[in-house]
């Protein structure tokens, strides 16, 4: 039995030694595999047409972000304020830039923290703007595990939280920037 416990302890020690680089690397890989294309498709579909479309969100972007305001103005974007435009444009750009930054490991802690805020706002808009209710919101500590908000997004936020706490890991732009700046800088 002592031999078995020693083998277990040795394996645990090796895993613990790998954790600082393995955990953030796997968190970024999971984020890329599960959420990168989801957010890129969503964000890119919200830009308007042509080069100026990068600064003029599509009407669908306003419907997604401000559903009740768009309904109130009969889906006429010209009746919305500069505030609506600025929030919609910032949200659209964030939906593209933040996931890419996380996947390549650029300013990972900041991008992940911002992404957590984005997911929180997205969830609030889903409930209060789009009317998501009941089983789609879900509940923790119940039998079903596939609810859109409380179940799925808890895992999203947990994965992002790992990146906020642990950084990007060794295979990242953050680590390259640290190496470029010199050894006195804390690891990513």
BELFEN-V555353 format. One record per run of one state. SS is the DSSP state (a for helix, b for strand, c for the rest). FROM is the first residue (numbers start at 1). LEN is the number of residues. If there is no record, write none. Layout:
ss->{SS:SS}
from->{FROM:FROM}
len->{LEN:LEN}
//
This chain:
ss->{c:a:c:b:c:a:c:b:c:a:c:a:c:a:c:a:c:a:c:a:c:a:c:a:c}
from->{1:2:45:47:48:51:55:57:58:59:66:67:73:77:80:82:105:108:130:134:138:148:167:173:182}
len->{1:43:2:1:3:4:2:1:1:7:1:6:4:3:2:23:3:22:4:4:10:19:6:9:7}
//
